[in-house]
């Protein structure tokens, strides 16, 4: 038995891969794939390699490659949940918390997770720049080494070379001056290491800190996932199976250098590795294509790289405003004497300068209050926490807003070090706006309080109390200026407090946008409408209350 095990290990680690012997078959006809997407299966029985790759033609305007991040789940479920055509698993994650430790940048310059910034090998810390696959606004692709100096998009820098780490000799910490800010990046995902750069093998396993006890063994044959792109703007999304049995042959995966050779043979001018092993999964139309570790069992993953219809790419407009309150700022107060700062500050929003605060669960008498300086507008609220297996799984966030209070309970064992949406609310722009995190929780040893983010989603309402008698009825004024390009002001008078909705319609009566919806006091009010995303022409704007609807016409000229 020992001799058999040794023989198999030698087989798995020492076979010399030659891409010339790989036979690829276009199996797209077996799937419900749109134009611009193709699926290939590859087989090399002699070298025991079984693989699949998706080809997404980014020259086709009807499709686009899109990352997603969220609650960890199987790739097939993730694919179905987001309505993707196909997908592969993406970056690395903490298996205990399910939180991503690889970057995810979503449309609208939203950094939802960051690459790990340093690793410890044999008690030595190594700063690392790690691989990142990005999609630009012009639909081209890129692969860079990146480093985060914070959790905002403007803190994300790319580098033309990786950190020069050598075992025993750490590289200097990257600086902003050595790097470059992104100018037209739309979205992307992190992973590593880089495999191909500028049309040549560039295997930066050591430089990116994957040596030692990283768990990513590059020179052993394992299940793999990789992404790359060709010179003619086609994206290649690859998975390689390990342990799959076909006609009595056990297929044994690939080493990372072999994956680099394979990606190069497929025409990739740049390529990088993603999470592998039991995570290596490919889904088409919500169905598992490959066999991770030889079975249909899937590991839950927090991020995927998918192919979606372009019309599902809902790029949000730049936020009208954003407020982030971290625990060290004046807008945060702690009530109760049991709060303490975590010693593991690496996943805290502010790092060592503003580590997360912890408190044991209890009766809700221990709480952190966040008092933001907001406007009378709608905001999406996000929470950030450092997840761990000892966190409570029903931590309450109570948001006080214009319509009352809403309590959202979250599982702080998962979604580590990323912004998690708590919902969208209308706020008053007064001192009554607040978020409270309390210890009225259970299912763990500690509640976490960290940063809160408020992203403004509607223009602020400017209200002026009436100085004379209230009008007998509603009044909707002509927008000013009119014609306009692209911003105009819509003003109206309310004779009594109540629910108000301002909506924009095209001339066929189709609702285009809700500019404002919420409760306003009696008085003179105005909202701003930005028509940057609309074509020149006539539009109708409407003021609607519970009992009355008023409309007027306006003209956009660009």
N, C-alpha and C positions, 0 to 999 in steps of 0.2 A: 504493500500500500504506500509506504514512504517513497519508494522508487517511482510509482505512478504519479504522486503529487509533485515530485521534483521534475519529472518529465513534462507535466502539464504547465508548470510555472515557466520552465525554459521555453516552451512553445509560445506561451502568452507574451513573453518579454523579448524574445530574441529573433522573431521572424523578420526578415528583411522585406519591407513592403515595396512593391513596384506598381505605380498607378497604371502602367501600361497594360497590366493584366486584369484590371477592373472592367467588367462588362456592364454597361448602363442600359437600362430599358425605360423608354418613355411609357409610364403607366397612367398618364393624365386621363386617357379615355375611360379609365375605370372609376374616375371620380367626377363629381359635379363641380368642375373648376371653370371659372370664367376666362375669357381671353386675357392673355398676359400672365397667367399662372400655369406652370407645368410641374408635374411630379415625376421623379425618376427613382427607380430602384437599381441598386448596384450590387454585384456579386463577384467575388473572387474566391472560388472554392479552394484553390491551392493555398492562398494566404489566409483563408478563413475570415474574410471580411464581408459583412452584409451591411449595407447602408442605404439611406434614402436622402434625396435632397429636393427641396422646393426651389423653383426658379421664379422670381417675381420681376417682371419687366417694368422697371420704373419709368420707361418711356411711354407706357400705356397710361393715359390720364385717368382711367376708371378705377385703378387700384393703387394702393400705397402700403408700405411697410410701417407698422405702428406698434410701439411698445404699450404694455398695460401693466399696472401694479395694483394689488389689492389683497384681500384676505387669501391666504394660501389655500390652494385647491388643485386638483389634478388638471393637467394641461387641457384635456378634453372638455372638462367643465368650464374652464376659463375661456376656451375658444367659443363655446356656445353662449356663455353669459355676455360676452362683448360683441357677439354677432360677427365674429371673424370668419373669413374663408378658410384659413389654415393658420397654424402657429407651431412654434417650437418653444421649449422652456428657455428662460433667459439667464439672469445673473445668479450669483451666489447668495446664500441666505443662512441665517442662524437656525439650525434644525430644532433648537429648543423653543424659540419664540416665533419662528416663521417670518421674522423681519428681514428685509433685504439688506445685504451688506455690499450690494453693487448699485451703481447709480441708475436712476430712472428719471429721465427728463421728459415731461409731457408737453404737448402743444400749449402755447401761451407762456413759455419760459417758466414752467412750474417744475421745480426740482423736488420730486417726491421721495427720493432716496439718494444717498451719496455712496461713492466708492469708499472702501476702507482706506484710511490714511496712513496707517503704519501697522506693522506686524512684529511679533516678538518671536525670535528663533534663538534657542539656547540662551535665554535671558538677555538677549541683545535686541534693542528696538531698531527697526529698519523703516524709515519713511518710504512710501511707495507711491509712484504714479502708476495707475493701472489702465488697462485697455478700455476703450469706449467706442461703440458703434453709433454713429449719428446719421440722421436724415436731415439734409439741409432744406431750406425753404424752396429751392429750385428743384427739389426731388432727387438731387444727387446724394451719394453716400460718402461717408468718411470714417476712418478709424484713427483714433488718436490715443495718446497717453494723457490722462487727465489727473487733476488734483483739485480738491475743494478747500477753499479758505473760509468757508462758511456754508450756510444752507440755502443761500439765495443764488439765483442764476448769475448775477454779477460777481459771485465768488467762485465761479467755475472757470478754470483755466486749462488750456490744452498745451501740450509740449510736443516738439518734433522728435524727441528722444526720451527714453525712459530713465528713471532714476538708476544710477550706476551702482546698484548694490552688488556686493560680493560677500559670500558667507564669511562672517567674521569682521567685515569692514562695511558698515552702513554708509549709504550715500548721504550727503547733506540734505536737509529738509528743503523741498522745492520752494522757490520764491515767486512772487507775482511777476517780478521783473524778468525772470527767465521764461515765463509762459506767455500765453496769448489769450485774450478774451474771445469768445465766440461772437461772430457778427451776424450770421444768418442761419444758426442752428434751429431746427424746428423741434426735434425730439430725438431720443436715443436711449441706449441701455449700456451698462457697464458689465465687465466680466474680466477675462484675461486667461493666459497671456496673449499678446499679439503673436500671430503665426506668420503672416505675410505682409510686407510693407513695400510699396513702390515696385510691385511686380517681382519681388525677390523674397526668399525665405528670410524672415527676421524673427527668430524665436526668442522672446525676451522673458522666459520662464524665471530665470534667476534674478534679473533686474527688477521684476515686479514682485519679488519676495515670495514666490511659490515653493522655494526649496524648504528642506527641513520638514516640520510637522504640519504643513499646510493641508494635507489630505488630498491634494492634487498631485498625483504621482505621474509625472510626464512621460517617463520611459517605460511604463507598464501598459499593456494593452487592456483598454477598458472601454465602456460605453462613452461616447463623446457627442457633444453638440457644438456647432461652430456656425459663424456667419461671416460672409465676405461679399464682395461685389466685383463685377467685371468692368473692363474699360468701356463697354457699351451700356453701362448703367443698368445691369441686371443684378439683383440680389440673390445670393446663394445661401440657403438655410439648410444645414446638414445635420443628420443624426447618424451615428454608427452604433450598431447593436453589439451587445456582449452576452454570451450565453444562449443565443438563439440556436435552435436545432432545426436544420432543414435537411431532409433526406439522410438523416443519421449523422450529419456533419455539425459539430459545435462551432459556432462563429465566435471569435475571441476578441473583438474590438480592435482598437488601434492605439498606438502611442501618439503623443502630441506631435512629434516631428513627422510621423506618418500622416496625420491629419493635415499638417502644413503642406506636405507634398501633394496630397489629394486635392486640397483646395486650389493649389497652383495649377494642377492638371485640369481642373474644371474651368480655368480661365480667370480665377480670382486675382486681381491686382493687389488687393488688401484683404486680410482675413484675421479673425481672432477667435479664441476659444470662449465658450460659455460653460455654465455648470454642466457637469457630466455625471457618470455613474447612474444611479437609480433615478436621477432627475431627467436624464436624456429621453425626451419624449417629443413626438410629432403628432399633431392632430389635424385632420382635414374634415371640415364640416362636423366638428364635434366627435369624430371617430378616431380612435387610436390607430396609427399607421404602423409604427415600429413595435418592437418588443423589448422594453427596457429590462435588462438583466434576464432576458429570455422568457419573460412572462408578460401578462397584461396588467400586472399590478403597477399602479402609478404612485409616485411620491407627490405630495402636495407641494406646489411651488407658489411664491408670491408674485412672480413676474413672468411675462411671456413676451415674445417677439412675434407679431402676427402680420398677416396680410389681410387687409380690409378693403371694402369698396371706398373709393375716395370721397363719396358723398357722406360717409360716416365720420370723416375727419372733421369734427366740429372744433375748429380752432377758436378758442375764446378770445374776445378782444382783450387788449391789455387792461389790467385792472384799473378802475377809475381811482382807486386809492387802496392802500394796504397799511394795516397797523399790526405789528407783532409785539407782544408783551412777553418778555422773559422774566424769570423768577427774581432776578436781581434788580429789576426796575422799580421805579416809584409807584407804578400803577398796580403792584401786587402786594397784598398783605396776607400774613399767615395768622390764623386764630387757633389757639391751643398750643400746649407746650411740648408736644411729642414729635414735632416735625424735625427732621435732620437731613443733611445733604448726603447723597450717595458718594461713595469713594470711587466708584467706577463711572467717571464722567465722560468717557469716550463717546457714548451715544446720546449724551445730553445735548440740547439744542445749542447752548452757548459754550459747550466744552468745559474745560477746567475753570473758566472765568464765571460760569453760571451753571453749575451742576444741578441735576434734578433733585427735588426734595421728596422725601419719603415719609409716610406715617402709617402706623398699623391701622387695620380696619377697626371700626367702632360704631358709635351711634350717630355720627354726623356732626358732632360738636367740634371736631378738628377739621378746618377747611382753609383753602386758599382762595382769595377773592381777587379777580382781575377786573380793573376798572379802565376800560379803553376810552380814548378820546375820539369818538366817532361823530359822523354827521347823521342827519335825518335821511337815511338811505338803507337799502338792503345790503347785507353782507353775508358771505358764506364764512362760517366759523370752522376752524381746524384746531385739533389738538396734536401735540407732539409729546411722546414719552419714550423712556428707555425701557423696553420690554424685557421681561425675565420670567422664568418659570415660577418665581415666588411672588409675582404681582397678583393683585385681585382681578377677577374676571368679570366684574360688574361695577366698575368705578363710575360714579355719577358725575356728569358735567351738567350743571344747571345754568341755562342761558336765559337771562332776563332781557326781554325785548319789548317792542311796541305793543305786541298782542298778548303779553303776559309772560309766563315762564315755561320753559320746556326742559325736561331732564332727559339727557341721552346717556345711556350706560354703555361702557366700552370694556372690552377684554384687553387689559394691559399686559397679558402674557404674550400677545402677538402684535404685529405691525410695529416693529422696533424702529426707532429713529427715522420716522417719516411723518409727513402731514396726513392726518386722517380727518375726513370731513365729519362735522357734527351737525350739519344742516345749514340752511339759508334762512335768514330772518330779517325782518324790518326793525331797525333800531331808531330810537328817538333823537339821538344826538344830545342827550342829557346825561346827568350823573346817575340816572337809573339803569343805564346800560351796564351789564356786567356778566361775567362768567364765574361760577363757583365750582371748585373741585373739592369734594368732602370725603371723609373716611366712612361714610355710610355705605360700606361695601363688604364683600366677602369673597370666598373662593381663593384666598391667597394671604400672604403675610404682610404685603405693603401696597398702599395706594401711592401713585406717582403724580406729582405736580411739576409740569415743565411749561414750555412756551405755548401761547395761544396766538393764532393768526386770524385776522379779520380781513377778508378780501371784498372790497366794495363792488357790487354787481349792477347797481342802478345809480343814476345821477342823484345828487342830494336835492331834497326839496327845500326851497327857500320860502319861509313863511313870514308874513308880516301881519300882526294883529290889526283888525279893522279899527280905525280911529273915529268912524262915524257909525250911524245906525246900520244894522245888518241889512243886506239886500233881501228882497222878498223871495228871490229865487237864485238858483245857480247861474253863474255867468262863465262862459268859455270865450276867452279873447282870441283875436287873430294872432297867430304866432308872429314873432318878430326876431330877426328880419324875415321878410317874405317877398320875393323868392329868397332862398338861402343856400349856402354851400359851406361846409356840410352840417353846421350846428345851428339850431334855432331854439328859441325859448317859447314854451307854451305856458301861458298864465291863465289863471282862473280864480274865481271868488266862490267861497263857501259861506252860506248863511248860517250853517250849523255844522257841528262836528259830525264826522261820519266816515264810512268806508268810501274810498275814491279809487278809481282805476283810470289811468290814461293809456290809451292804446293807439297803435298806428295800423292803418289798413291800406292796401292798394286799391285801385279804382274798380276792381272786380269784387271788392268786399272781403278779400282774404286777409286774415289777421297776420301781420308781419312781426309785431313786437309789442310787448307790454312795457311801457316806459316807467310806470309807477303803479303800485297797488298796495294800499295800506290805509290806516286811519289818520285823518288830519283834523286839526281844530278849525273852527270858524276863522276866516281871514282871507287875505290875498296870498296866493301861492303861485309858484312857477317851477317848472322842471325843464331840464335841458334834453333835447333830442339830437343825437349824433347820427347822421345818415351816411356815414363814410362807407358803409357796406351796401348801399342802395344805388340804383341807377337814376339818372335824371328823369323827372316826370312829376305828375301830380299824385298826391297822397291825401288820405283822410285821417285826421286825428280826432279822437273821441274822448269825452269826459263821461264817465259812467258812475252813478251812485246806485243805491239800492232801488230807488224809484224813478230816476231820471237818466236819460242819455242825451248828450249834446254832441254835435259833430261840426267840424269845419274842414275846409280844404286848404292845403299848402302846396307850394311848388319848389322842388329841388332842381337847381341848375348847376351842373358841374362843367 
